[in-house]
Amino acid sequence: MTAAVLVQRFGSKRALLLALAERAAAGAGEFHSSFAKQHASPLAALRAYAGCMADMAASPATLARNLAHLQIDLSDPGFRKHLTGQARATRAGLRRLIVAAREAGELSPSVNPTRLAGTIEAVLSGSMLTWAFYREGTAAKWIRADLDSVLAPWLATPRTP
């Protein structure tokens, strides 16, 4: 594809990026559902999603590029509405995985899926940043350890026969 074709189709770089943001937001629900389809265990699906988040911080340079895009998403109202839609779909997807994990007996019946989804969302985002500060090990191991710390109090105790 040539630059001329892109300009003809979208008119500007901003319009192209907005179209990409809109498409990402529209597909966010299916993206999150795909983890549940790929894993028999809801907790495994949740951990796979965390691994996907870790890919955004595969290196300090990769994370810096993603944060640069986030800056645009936060400061431009056109991009912000797509970011908000994507964030809502993410939280809903996390909540569905938590409910499924509770129903599968992987998490305690007393877990509040809405609260835990919000906590996991915050921890995964914050974990990417703190990994960039310390750069100890890989982002994937760092993020996984933080997710496991959040999940630990809610893991169901194994049933004895």
C-alpha positions in Angstrom: 0.0 0.0 0.0 1.4 3.4 -0.9 1.2 6.7 1.0 -1.0 8.1 -1.7 -3.6 5.4 -1.2 -3.6 6.0 2.5 -4.1 9.7 2.1 -6.8 9.1 -0.4 -8.6 6.7 1.9 -8.1 8.5 5.2 -7.1 12.0 4.4 -4.6 12.4 7.2 -2.4 10.4 9.6 -4.8 11.4 12.4 -7.8 10.0 10.5 -5.9 6.7 9.9 -5.0 6.4 13.6 -8.5 7.2 14.7 -9.8 4.5 12.4 -7.4 2.0 13.9 -8.4 3.1 17.4 -12.1 2.7 16.6 -11.4 -0.8 15.2 -9.5 -1.8 18.3 -12.2 -0.6 20.6 -14.9 -2.3 18.5 -13.0 -5.6 18.7 -12.0 -5.4 22.3 -14.9 -7.6 23.5 -14.1 -10.4 21.1 -10.4 -10.0 21.9 -11.1 -10.7 25.6 -13.5 -13.5 24.8 -10.8 -15.2 22.7 -8.8 -15.9 25.8 -11.7 -17.9 27.4 -12.1 -19.8 24.1 -8.4 -20.7 24.0 -8.1 -21.9 27.6 -10.1 -24.5 29.5 -9.3 -22.8 32.8 -10.6 -19.2 33.4 -7.5 -18.5 35.5 -5.3 -19.7 32.7 -7.1 -17.3 30.4 -6.6 -14.5 32.8 -2.9 -15.2 33.0 -2.7 -15.4 29.2 -4.3 -11.9 29.0 -1.7 -10.7 31.5 1.0 -12.2 29.2 -0.5 -10.2 26.3 -0.2 -7.1 28.4 3.4 -7.9 29.1 4.0 -7.9 25.3 3.3 -4.2 25.4 6.3 -3.9 27.6 8.5 -6.5 25.9 11.3 -3.9 26.0 11.7 -0.4 27.4 11.5 1.0 23.8 8.3 -0.9 23.1 6.7 0.3 26.3 7.8 3.9 25.5 6.1 3.7 22.1 2.9 2.4 23.7 3.0 5.1 26.3 3.4 7.7 23.6 0.2 6.4 22.0 -1.5 6.5 25.4 -0.6 10.1 25.7 -2.5 10.8 22.5 -5.4 8.7 23.6 -5.6 10.6 26.9 -5.2 14.1 25.5 -7.3 14.0 22.3 -11.1 13.7 22.7 -11.5 11.8 19.5 -9.0 9.1 20.6 -10.2 9.2 24.2 -13.7 8.0 23.4 -12.2 4.9 21.8 -9.8 4.4 24.7 -12.7 4.6 27.1 -14.7 2.0 25.1 -11.7 -0.3 25.0 -11.2 0.1 28.7 -14.8 -0.7 29.5 -14.6 -3.8 27.3 -11.4 -4.9 29.1 -12.9 -4.5 32.5 -16.0 -6.4 31.4 -13.8 -9.2 29.9 -11.8 -9.5 33.1 -15.1 -9.6 35.1 -16.4 -12.4 32.9 -13.2 -14.4 33.5 -13.4 -13.9 37.2 -17.0 -15.0 37.3 -16.1 -18.1 35.3 -13.2 -18.8 37.6 -15.5 -18.5 40.6 -18.0 -20.8 39.0 -15.3 -23.3 38.1 -14.2 -23.4 41.7 -10.8 -21.8 41.0 -11.6 -18.6 43.0 -13.4 -18.3 46.3 -17.2 -17.9 46.1 -16.9 -14.7 48.2 -14.8 -12.9 45.6 -16.5 -9.7 44.2 -15.9 -10.0 40.4 -16.5 -6.3 39.8 -14.0 -5.1 42.4 -11.4 -7.8 41.5 -11.6 -6.9 37.8 -10.9 -3.2 38.6 -8.0 -4.2 40.8 -6.5 -6.5 38.2 -6.9 -3.8 35.6 -5.1 -1.3 37.7 -2.4 -3.8 38.8 -1.6 -4.9 35.2 -1.3 -1.3 34.0 0.8 -0.2 37.0 2.9 -3.3 36.8 4.0 -2.5 33.3 5.3 0.9 34.5 7.0 -0.4 37.6 8.8 -3.0 35.5 10.1 -0.2 33.4 11.4 1.6 36.5 13.3 -1.4 37.9 13.8 -3.7 34.9 14.3 -6.7 37.0 13.8 -9.9 34.9 11.3 -9.8 32.1 8.1 -7.8 31.9 6.2 -11.0 31.6 7.6 -12.5 34.8 7.2 -9.2 36.7 3.5 -8.8 35.6 2.7 -12.4 36.3 4.1 -12.1 39.8 2.0 -9.0 40.5 -1.1 -10.7 39.1 -0.5 -13.8 41.2 -0.1 -11.6 44.3 -3.5 -10.1 43.6 -5.2 -13.4 43.0 -3.5 -15.3 45.9 -6.1 -14.3 48.6 -8.9 -15.3 46.3 -7.7 -18.7 45.2 -10.1 -21.4 46.2 -8.7 -23.9 48.6 -8.4 -27.4 47.1 -11.3 -29.6 48.1 -10.4 -32.7 50.0 -12.0 -36.0 48.9 
